[in-house]
Amino acid sequence: MAKRIGLNLQHSITFAPMTSPSFKWVVLTTSLAFAVAQLDVSIVNIALPQIATAYNARISTLQWVIDAYTLAYAVLMLSAGNLSDLLDSKRVFQLGMIIFCIASAGCGLAPTATILIICRVVQGIGAATMIPSSLSLLNHAFAHQPKVRTRAIGLWTAAGSAAMAAGPTIGGLLIEYINWRFIFFVNIPICIAGYLFSFKLQPEHKTHGRKFDFPGQLTWMLSVTALISVIIEGPRIGFDHFLIWAGIGICILAFVVFLIIEKKARHPMMPMHLFSSRSFNALLVLGAVLNCSYYGTVFILSLYLQKILNYHSLKAGFAFLPLTVGFVISNVFSNKLINSFGLRKPILWGLILFAIGFAGLFIARTDTPYWQLFIPFLTISIGMGMAVPAMINGILSSVDKKLSGTASAILNTSRQTAGAIGVAIFGAMAAGNSTAILSGIYKSAVVSILLAVVAFILVVRVKTMGKQAN
């Protein structure tokens, strides 16, 4: 039965007196956050040639345009997840929407590559703030209805996956008919809608007593930032350079200190007891594998389509349509697969398709017809879309509801960190002329297949995932 709850006068809005929001309203509102965050992961890829021309940028600068966002997203995700669990997830969600909206306007207006990269960092902060809180709100709304939650997560994932896959297509349309800067301006109405819709969501009543882990956040941020910086800048200045070795040292030292802090802290940002679960660990590796391979490969494919096959931005954008179609199809039907076969089988089937899709990229040549690329593009997205909803359900069902924000943040941290690493490593493989880009595709396919095999083995060894999230 719907509960009538009071609205604070300072947050009054033109909605009718608040009742428990419907299933569709909760999913729609929370999905807007995931969709706009994922859209900005991929929509920028299609504009890389235009950005390079506008700022006379090298490939390392383009990597930073992509990774500045995913890096900030990754290093702050744990903090945002903690804030979501410590405070009202609804307020954290709204704050994230505001930050993302303002940063998107800054990206679109950026006069230099440096300003663009800075605004991309702020975008990442906004994404990190709203994603754990959106999933926490979703989990809170349907915590006692496992099958409903499974369906909700499937739709939430479908929205984000479809947005990420549709990014190049939307970007191509905007570049062709308006201007590349509108790939950022398009976020603004989505953020405004998500912010306004969120007033109808129920706030979560948190139990106070926990404190924010500042030392943990600082050391984690330092470690991951140093790691990504080394991977991106290493090929440019040489891995024997003093700064590279200093970065490696900082990364290792900061990570060791982070682990020590987390083990001793009364209120750690990353509760170490969560990693005692083999299922939890396997699902984290799975998320990292999927994002590393997908983000890195899409980065190279954007260069391949435009620089080797000579597709203009609109045609290159439409070339990525099968990624959208595959994600939508598999995500929408994922809840039926999970309820019928449990969590493990959809993940394993998804990994098999994922690897087959990457194997199909070996057909890439300087004159490959598009219909041959269509098949691996579709297969990769169907496989990934089949595995991700089961992965998220597995993570949420493995922890106490009070830690749902932290658990989802840990998962998304591993995914975004891996995605940034994927762009950095795969981008380095493709740095150079047309031959280097083709070679980068083949190397990335090999790496992605091997990573999928590792994830497959880990998931097979987990015997206790259960038949559905509960």
C-alpha positions as CSV (number, residue, x, y, z in Angstrom):
1,M,0.0,0.0,0.0
2,A,1.3,3.4,-0.9
3,K,2.6,5.5,2.0
4,R,2.0,9.2,2.1
5,I,5.2,11.0,3.2
6,G,5.8,14.6,3.9
7,L,7.8,16.9,1.6
8,N,10.1,19.4,3.1
9,L,8.9,22.9,2.2
10,Q,12.2,23.9,0.8
11,H,12.0,21.1,-1.7
12,S,8.3,21.6,-2.5
13,I,7.5,21.2,-6.2
14,T,4.4,21.1,-8.4
15,F,3.9,17.3,-7.9
16,A,0.8,16.1,-6.2
17,P,1.1,14.9,-2.6
18,M,3.8,12.3,-2.6
19,T,2.9,8.6,-2.5
20,S,5.1,5.6,-3.2
21,P,6.2,6.1,-6.8
22,S,5.3,3.4,-9.4
23,F,7.6,0.8,-10.7
24,K,7.8,2.7,-14.1
25,W,8.6,6.0,-12.4
26,V,11.4,4.6,-10.2
27,V,13.0,2.8,-13.1
28,L,12.6,5.8,-15.5
29,T,14.2,8.3,-13.0
30,T,17.1,6.2,-11.9
31,S,17.7,5.0,-15.5
32,L,18.1,8.6,-16.7
33,A,21.2,8.9,-14.6
34,F,22.8,5.7,-15.8
35,A,21.8,6.5,-19.4
36,V,23.4,10.0,-19.5
37,A,26.5,8.7,-17.7
38,Q,27.0,5.9,-20.1
39,L,26.1,8.1,-23.1
40,D,29.2,10.2,-22.3
41,V,31.4,7.2,-22.2
42,S,30.9,6.5,-25.9
43,I,29.5,9.6,-27.6
44,V,32.8,11.3,-27.4
45,N,34.6,8.6,-29.4
46,I,32.9,9.5,-32.6
47,A,34.0,13.1,-32.3
48,L,37.7,12.3,-31.8
49,P,38.8,13.4,-35.3
50,Q,36.8,16.7,-34.9
51,I,38.3,17.3,-31.4
52,A,41.8,16.6,-32.7
53,T,41.3,19.1,-35.5
54,A,39.7,21.8,-33.3
55,Y,42.5,21.7,-30.7
56,N,45.4,20.3,-32.9
57,A,45.5,17.4,-30.4
58,R,47.7,14.3,-30.4
59,I,46.4,10.8,-29.6
60,S,47.6,11.0,-26.0
61,T,45.4,14.2,-25.6
62,L,42.4,12.3,-27.1
63,Q,43.0,9.5,-24.7
64,W,42.9,12.0,-21.8
65,V,39.6,13.5,-23.2
66,I,38.1,10.0,-22.9
67,D,39.9,8.8,-19.7
68,A,39.6,12.1,-17.7
69,Y,35.9,11.3,-17.5
70,T,36.3,7.5,-16.7
71,L,39.2,8.2,-14.3
72,A,37.2,10.7,-12.2
73,Y,34.2,8.4,-12.4
74,A,36.3,5.5,-11.1
75,V,38.4,7.1,-8.4
76,L,35.3,8.9,-6.8
77,M,32.8,6.1,-7.2
78,L,33.6,4.5,-3.8
79,S,33.3,7.8,-2.0
80,A,30.0,8.4,-3.7
81,G,28.8,4.9,-2.8
82,N,29.7,5.6,0.8
83,L,27.9,8.9,0.8
84,S,24.9,7.2,-0.6
85,D,24.9,4.7,2.3
86,L,25.6,7.4,4.9
87,L,23.2,10.1,3.6
88,D,19.9,10.2,1.8
89,S,20.5,8.6,-1.6
90,K,17.9,10.9,-3.1
91,R,19.8,14.0,-2.2
92,V,23.1,12.5,-3.4
93,F,21.4,11.6,-6.7
94,Q,20.1,15.1,-7.2
95,L,23.6,16.6,-6.4
96,G,25.1,14.3,-9.1
97,M,22.6,15.4,-11.7
98,I,23.4,19.1,-11.0
99,I,27.1,18.6,-11.2
100,F,26.8,16.6,-14.4
101,C,24.6,19.2,-16.0
102,I,26.9,22.1,-15.3
103,A,30.0,20.2,-16.4
104,S,28.4,19.2,-19.7
105,A,27.8,22.8,-20.5
106,G,31.4,23.5,-19.7
107,C,32.6,20.8,-22.0
108,G,30.5,22.1,-24.8
109,L,31.9,25.6,-24.4
110,A,35.6,24.6,-23.7
111,P,37.9,26.9,-25.7
112,T,41.0,24.6,-25.3
113,A,41.7,20.9,-24.9
114,T,43.0,21.5,-21.4
115,I,39.7,23.2,-20.4
116,L,37.8,20.3,-22.0
117,I,39.7,17.7,-20.1
118,I,39.1,19.6,-16.8
119,C,35.4,19.7,-17.5
120,R,35.4,16.0,-18.4
121,V,36.9,15.4,-14.9
122,V,34.0,17.3,-13.4
123,Q,31.6,15.3,-15.5
124,G,33.1,12.2,-14.0
125,I,32.6,13.5,-10.5
126,G,28.9,14.0,-11.3
127,A,28.6,10.5,-12.8
128,A,30.3,9.0,-9.8
129,T,27.9,10.8,-7.5
130,M,24.7,9.8,-9.2
131,I,25.3,6.2,-10.3
132,P,25.7,4.4,-6.9
133,S,22.8,6.5,-5.5
134,S,20.6,5.6,-8.5
135,L,21.2,1.9,-8.0
136,S,20.8,2.3,-4.2
137,L,17.4,4.0,-4.8
138,L,16.4,1.2,-7.1
139,N,17.5,-1.5,-4.7
140,H,15.7,0.3,-1.8
141,A,12.4,0.5,-3.7
142,F,12.3,-3.2,-4.5
143,A,14.5,-4.8,-1.8
144,H,11.7,-7.2,-0.7
145,Q,10.6,-8.1,-4.2
146,P,13.4,-10.1,-5.7
147,K,11.7,-10.8,-9.1
148,V,10.6,-7.2,-9.4
149,R,14.1,-6.0,-8.6
150,T,15.6,-8.3,-11.2
151,R,13.3,-6.8,-13.8
152,A,14.0,-3.3,-12.6
153,I,17.8,-3.8,-12.8
154,G,17.4,-5.4,-16.3
155,L,15.6,-2.2,-17.5
156,W,18.1,0.1,-15.7
157,T,21.0,-1.8,-17.3
158,A,19.2,-1.8,-20.7
159,A,18.9,2.0,-20.5
160,G,22.6,2.5,-19.7
161,S,23.8,-0.1,-22.2
162,A,21.6,1.2,-25.0
163,A,22.8,4.8,-24.3
164,M,26.4,3.7,-24.4
165,A,25.9,1.8,-27.6
166,A,23.9,4.5,-29.2
167,G,26.4,7.2,-28.3
168,P,28.4,7.0,-31.6
169,T,25.2,7.1,-33.6
170,I,23.8,10.1,-31.7
171,G,27.2,11.8,-31.9
172,G,27.3,11.2,-35.6
173,L,24.0,12.9,-36.2
174,L,24.9,15.9,-34.0
175,I,28.3,16.3,-35.7
176,E,26.8,16.0,-39.2
177,Y,23.9,18.3,-38.8
178,I,24.9,20.7,-36.0
179,N,28.3,20.8,-34.3
180,W,30.5,18.4,-32.4
181,R,30.1,20.5,-29.2
182,F,26.4,19.4,-29.0
183,I,27.5,15.9,-28.0
184,F,27.9,17.6,-24.6
185,F,24.9,20.0,-24.7
186,V,22.5,17.0,-25.3
187,N,23.1,15.9,-21.7
188,I,21.6,19.1,-20.3
189,P,17.8,18.4,-20.8
190,I,18.3,14.8,-19.7
191,C,19.9,15.9,-16.4
192,I,17.2,18.5,-15.8
193,A,14.5,15.9,-16.4
194,G,16.2,13.4,-14.0
195,Y,16.5,16.1,-11.3
196,L,12.9,17.1,-11.5
197,F,11.6,13.5,-11.7
198,S,13.6,12.6,-8.6
199,F,11.5,14.7,-6.2
200,K,8.8,12.1,-6.4
201,L,11.2,9.3,-5.2
202,Q,11.1,8.2,-1.6
203,P,14.1,9.3,0.5
204,E,16.0,6.7,2.3
205,H,16.2,7.0,6.1
206,K,19.8,6.3,7.0
207,T,21.1,5.2,10.4
208,H,23.9,7.6,11.5
209,G,27.1,6.7,13.3
210,R,29.4,5.9,10.4
211,K,32.0,8.4,9.2
212,F,33.4,9.3,5.8
213,D,36.8,7.7,5.1
214,F,38.9,10.6,3.9
215,P,42.3,8.8,4.2
216,G,41.0,5.9,2.2
217,Q,39.6,8.1,-0.6
218,L,42.8,10.1,-0.9
219,T,45.1,7.0,-1.2
220,W,42.7,5.3,-3.6
221,M,42.5,8.4,-5.8
222,L,46.3,8.7,-5.8
223,S,46.8,5.1,-6.7
224,V,44.4,4.8,-9.6
225,T,45.3,8.3,-11.1
226,A,49.0,7.3,-11.1
227,L,48.2,4.0,-12.7
228,I,46.2,5.5,-15.6
229,S,48.7,8.3,-16.1
230,V,51.5,5.8,-16.5
231,I,49.6,3.8,-19.0
232,I,48.6,6.8,-21.1
233,E,51.9,8.7,-21.0
234,G,54.3,5.8,-21.1
235,P,54.2,5.2,-24.9
236,R,54.7,9.0,-25.5
237,I,57.6,9.7,-23.2
238,G,59.0,6.2,-22.9
239,F,58.6,3.7,-20.1
240,D,62.2,4.2,-19.0
241,H,61.5,7.9,-18.1
242,F,61.9,8.9,-14.5
243,L,58.3,10.2,-14.3
244,I,56.9,6.8,-15.4
245,W,58.9,4.9,-12.7
246,A,57.8,7.6,-10.2
247,G,54.2,7.0,-11.2
248,I,54.5,3.3,-10.8
249,G,56.1,3.7,-7.4
250,I,53.3,6.1,-6.3
251,C,50.7,3.8,-7.6
252,I,52.0,0.8,-5.6
253,L,52.8,2.7,-2.4
254,A,49.4,4.4,-2.4
255,F,47.5,1.2,-3.0
256,V,49.4,-0.6,-0.2
257,V,48.7,2.3,2.2
258,F,45.0,2.2,1.1
259,L,44.7,-1.5,2.0
260,I,46.3,-0.9,5.4
261,I,43.9,2.0,6.1
262,E,40.9,0.0,5.0
263,K,41.8,-3.0,7.2
264,K,42.2,-0.7,10.3
265,A,39.5,1.9,9.7
266,R,36.3,1.7,11.8
267,H,34.3,2.9,8.9
268,P,36.2,1.9,5.7
269,M,35.0,3.1,2.3
270,M,35.7,-0.4,1.0
271,P,34.6,-2.9,3.6
272,M,37.1,-5.7,3.2
273,H,34.7,-8.4,4.5
274,L,32.8,-8.1,1.2
275,F,35.8,-9.7,-0.6
276,S,35.5,-12.9,1.5
277,S,32.7,-14.0,-1.0
278,R,34.1,-15.9,-4.0
279,S,30.9,-14.9,-5.9
280,F,31.5,-11.2,-5.2
281,N,35.1,-11.3,-6.3
282,A,34.3,-13.3,-9.5
283,L,31.6,-10.7,-10.5
284,L,34.0,-7.8,-9.9
285,V,36.5,-9.4,-12.3
286,L,33.7,-10.0,-14.8
287,G,32.7,-6.3,-14.7
288,A,36.4,-5.3,-15.2
289,V,36.8,-7.7,-18.1
290,L,33.7,-6.5,-19.9
291,N,34.5,-2.8,-19.6
292,C,38.2,-3.0,-20.3
293,S,37.5,-4.9,-23.6
294,Y,34.5,-2.9,-24.7
295,Y,35.7,0.6,-23.9
296,G,39.2,0.0,-25.4
297,T,37.9,-1.6,-28.5
298,V,35.2,1.1,-29.2
299,F,38.0,3.7,-29.0
300,I,40.0,1.9,-31.7
301,L,37.0,1.1,-33.9
302,S,36.1,4.8,-34.0
303,L,39.5,5.5,-35.4
304,Y,39.3,2.5,-37.7
305,L,36.0,3.4,-39.2
306,Q,36.9,7.1,-39.9
307,K,40.6,6.9,-40.6
308,I,40.9,3.6,-42.5
309,L,37.5,3.0,-44.0
310,N,37.0,6.7,-44.5
311,Y,33.5,6.8,-43.1
312,H,32.3,10.3,-42.3
313,S,31.1,11.0,-38.8
314,L,27.4,10.2,-39.5
315,K,28.1,7.0,-41.3
316,A,30.6,5.9,-38.6
317,G,27.9,6.7,-36.0
318,F,25.3,4.5,-37.7
319,A,27.9,1.8,-38.1
320,F,27.7,1.3,-34.3
321,L,23.9,0.7,-34.4
322,P,24.2,-3.1,-34.0
323,L,25.8,-2.4,-30.6
324,T,22.6,-0.6,-29.6
325,V,20.3,-3.2,-30.9
326,G,22.2,-6.1,-29.3
327,F,22.3,-4.4,-25.9
328,V,18.6,-3.6,-25.9
329,I,17.5,-7.1,-27.0
330,S,19.6,-8.9,-24.5
331,N,19.0,-6.5,-21.6
332,V,15.2,-6.5,-22.0
333,F,15.0,-10.3,-22.0
334,S,17.7,-10.7,-19.2
335,N,15.2,-10.9,-16.4
336,K,13.4,-13.9,-18.0
337,L,16.8,-15.6,-18.4
338,I,17.8,-15.0,-14.8
339,N,14.5,-16.1,-13.4
340,S,14.5,-19.3,-15.5
341,F,18.2,-20.3,-15.4
342,G,19.7,-18.4,-12.4
343,L,22.6,-16.0,-12.5
344,R,25.5,-18.1,-13.7
345,K,24.2,-19.5,-17.0
346,P,23.3,-16.1,-18.5
347,I,26.8,-14.8,-17.5
348,L,28.5,-17.8,-19.1
349,W,26.4,-17.7,-22.3
350,G,27.1,-14.0,-22.5
351,L,30.9,-14.4,-22.1
352,I,30.9,-17.0,-24.9
353,L,29.1,-14.7,-27.3
354,F,31.3,-11.8,-26.2
355,A,34.5,-13.8,-27.1
356,I,33.0,-14.9,-30.4
357,G,32.2,-11.3,-31.3
358,F,35.8,-10.3,-30.7
359,A,37.1,-13.2,-32.7
360,G,35.0,-11.8,-35.6
361,L,37.0,-8.6,-35.6
362,F,39.9,-10.4,-37.2
363,I,38.1,-9.8,-40.5
364,A,38.9,-6.1,-40.3
365,R,40.9,-4.9,-43.3
366,T,41.4,-1.7,-45.2
367,D,38.4,-2.5,-47.4
368,T,36.2,-4.7,-45.2
369,P,32.5,-4.3,-46.2
370,Y,30.2,-3.2,-43.5
371,W,27.9,-6.2,-43.5
372,Q,30.9,-8.3,-42.3
373,L,31.5,-5.9,-39.3
374,F,27.8,-5.9,-38.5
375,I,27.9,-9.5,-37.2
376,P,30.7,-9.2,-34.6
377,F,29.4,-5.8,-33.5
378,L,26.0,-7.4,-32.8
379,T,27.4,-10.5,-31.1
380,I,29.7,-8.5,-28.7
381,S,26.8,-6.4,-27.5
382,I,24.3,-9.3,-27.1
383,G,26.9,-11.2,-25.0
384,M,27.7,-8.2,-22.8
385,G,24.0,-7.3,-22.5
386,M,23.2,-10.8,-21.4
387,A,25.9,-10.9,-18.7
388,V,25.7,-7.5,-17.1
389,P,22.2,-7.6,-15.5
390,A,23.0,-11.0,-13.9
391,M,26.2,-9.6,-12.7
392,I,24.5,-6.6,-11.0
393,N,21.8,-8.8,-9.4
394,G,24.6,-11.0,-8.1
395,I,26.4,-8.2,-6.5
396,L,23.3,-6.6,-4.8
397,S,22.1,-10.0,-3.6
398,S,25.4,-10.8,-2.0
399,V,25.4,-7.9,0.5
400,D,23.2,-6.3,3.1
401,K,20.7,-3.7,1.8
402,K,22.5,-1.1,3.9
403,L,25.6,-1.6,1.9
404,S,23.9,-1.6,-1.5
405,G,25.4,1.8,-2.5
406,T,28.9,0.7,-1.4
407,A,28.6,-2.6,-3.2
408,S,27.4,-1.1,-6.5
409,A,30.1,1.5,-6.1
410,I,32.8,-1.1,-5.8
411,L,31.5,-2.9,-8.9
412,N,31.3,0.3,-10.9
413,T,34.7,1.4,-9.7
414,S,36.3,-1.9,-11.0
415,R,34.4,-1.5,-14.3
416,Q,35.3,2.2,-14.8
417,T,38.9,1.7,-13.8
418,A,39.2,-1.2,-16.2
419,G,37.5,0.9,-18.9
420,A,40.0,3.7,-18.5
421,I,42.8,1.2,-18.6
422,G,41.3,-0.4,-21.7
423,V,41.3,2.9,-23.5
424,A,44.8,3.6,-22.4
425,I,46.3,0.3,-23.4
426,F,44.3,-0.4,-26.5
427,G,44.8,3.2,-27.6
428,A,48.6,2.8,-27.2
429,M,48.4,-0.3,-29.3
430,A,46.7,1.7,-32.1
431,A,48.9,4.8,-31.9
432,G,50.3,5.7,-35.3
433,N,49.4,5.1,-38.9
434,S,46.7,2.9,-40.5
435,T,48.9,-0.2,-40.1
436,A,49.1,0.5,-36.3
437,I,45.3,0.9,-36.1
438,L,44.7,-2.4,-37.8
439,S,47.3,-4.1,-35.7
440,G,45.6,-2.5,-32.6
441,I,42.3,-4.1,-33.5
442,Y,43.8,-7.6,-33.8
443,K,45.8,-7.2,-30.5
444,S,42.7,-5.9,-28.7
445,A,40.7,-8.8,-29.9
446,V,43.2,-11.3,-28.7
447,V,43.4,-9.6,-25.3
448,S,39.6,-9.4,-25.0
449,I,39.2,-13.1,-25.8
450,L,41.8,-14.1,-23.2
451,L,40.2,-11.9,-20.6
452,A,36.8,-13.4,-21.4
453,V,38.3,-16.9,-20.9
454,V,39.7,-15.9,-17.5
455,A,36.3,-14.5,-16.4
456,F,34.5,-17.6,-17.7
457,I,36.7,-19.9,-15.6
458,L,36.2,-17.8,-12.5
459,V,32.5,-17.8,-12.8
460,V,32.4,-21.6,-13.5
461,R,34.2,-22.1,-10.3
462,V,31.6,-20.2,-8.3
463,K,28.9,-22.7,-7.2
464,T,26.8,-20.5,-4.9
465,M,25.4,-17.7,-7.0
466,G,21.9,-19.0,-6.7
467,K,19.1,-19.1,-9.2
468,Q,18.1,-15.5,-8.8
469,A,19.0,-12.4,-6.7
470,N,17.2,-12.4,-3.5
